[in-house]
Amino acid sequence: MKKTATLIALSLAFVLAGCNTVKGVGQDVQRAGGAIERAANK
């Protein structure tokens, strides 16, 4: 039972960390797109 609980906790931690990473990458891409758009408008 302890092994199962530990495995579930670790899996949940990795999933949550992955979501934060994907969110961060999305924000970076959005900022880069905004910078390219501003440069194109100059």
C-alpha positions as CSV (number, residue, x, y, z in Angstrom):
1,M,0.0,0.0,0.0
2,K,2.8,2.4,0.8
3,K,4.5,1.7,-2.5
4,T,1.3,2.4,-4.4
5,A,0.7,5.7,-2.5
6,T,4.3,6.8,-3.2
7,L,4.0,5.9,-6.8
8,I,0.8,7.9,-7.1
9,A,2.3,10.9,-5.3
10,L,5.4,10.9,-7.6
11,S,3.3,10.6,-10.7
12,L,1.1,13.5,-9.6
13,A,4.2,15.6,-8.9
14,F,5.6,14.9,-12.4
15,V,2.3,15.7,-14.0
16,L,2.0,19.0,-12.2
17,A,5.6,19.9,-13.0
18,G,4.9,19.1,-16.6
19,C,1.9,21.4,-16.7
20,N,3.9,24.3,-15.3
21,T,6.6,23.7,-17.8
22,V,4.2,23.6,-20.8
23,K,2.6,26.8,-19.5
24,G,5.9,28.5,-19.2
25,V,6.9,27.5,-22.7
26,G,3.6,28.8,-24.0
27,Q,4.2,32.2,-22.3
28,D,7.7,32.4,-23.8
29,V,6.5,31.6,-27.3
30,Q,3.7,34.2,-26.9
31,R,6.2,36.9,-25.8
32,A,8.6,36.0,-28.7
33,G,5.7,36.3,-31.1
34,G,4.8,39.7,-29.7
35,A,8.4,40.9,-30.1
36,I,8.4,39.7,-33.7
37,E,5.1,41.4,-34.4
38,R,6.4,44.7,-32.9
39,A,9.6,44.5,-34.9
40,A,7.6,43.9,-38.1
41,N,5.4,47.0,-37.4
42,K,8.4,49.3,-37.1
